[in-house]
Amino acid sequence: MATVAVYNLKGGVGKTTTAVNLAWLSANQSARRTLVWDLDPQGAASYILGDGLPLKQEVRSLFARGIDPMKLVRGSRFEGIDLLAADMSLRGLDRLLFELDKKKRLARIIDTLSGHYDRIILDCPPGLTETAEQVMRAADVMIVPVIPSALSQRAFDAVVQFMDEKKGRQAPLLPLHSMVDQRRRVHKEALALHQDWPVIPMASVVEQASSEARPLGAFAAPSPAYKAYATLWRAIEKRLSQI
């Protein structure tokens, strides 16, 4: 089992879109038993993948009381993907983790899921928080979507510096350029600086897929955006095979 976290300090960079599409590829391209764990109280991944039924405010209890996480897992609307959905109880998760002073609580919960899944995809909230630190320790690889802009690059650099200053195990970073419009000069210049980063193009089909609450593979598989995510997933699987 391997855990893939999709994270950035900055919001609005395409984390949820990336997490959902990687999960679809994990289940359908790699035939992996896949779980998406939505750690963001906004619950965007839960909206796209979920069944629309009301959620009890109980995800916090995974951390506070140590209940079996499989009791909260439900099937998604897409074959091969299960969902541990977010709810608003996650709003106080950072404070709870700080008060518990259990630095590996997230990692231990993931360990209890390891017998049920081949890949766990974490859709993470933005920010350099206690939750983020636990993700950095628990994940096998961290996917970091970066918009080709000065502010987004600055946020990524801050994450790198933050991790460099921490002791102990840290997940390796795999940055990518997201929402890329190669007609823009600033985007082209940013891509030239990091030619080895994967590139996910900006495309209306991505917005349409989100509006219809479907991964690209279930909506527009022949699209360039889908093919870019498929290439990214193959790179992730290769990275995981080397760990």
Buried (B, 14 or more C-beta within 10 A) or exposed (E): BBBBBBBBBBEEBBBBBBBBBBBBBBBBBBEBBBBBBBBBBBBBBBBBBBEEEEBEEBBBBBBBEEEEBEEBBBEBBBEBBBBBBBBEBBBEBBEBBEEEEBEBBBBEBBEEBEEBBBBBBBBBBBBBBBBBBBBBBBBBBBBBBBBBBEEBBEBBEEBEEBBEEEEEEBBEBBBBBBBBEEEEEEBEEBBEEBEEBBBBBBBEBBEBBBEEBBBBBBBBEEBEBBEBBBBBBBBBBEBBEEE
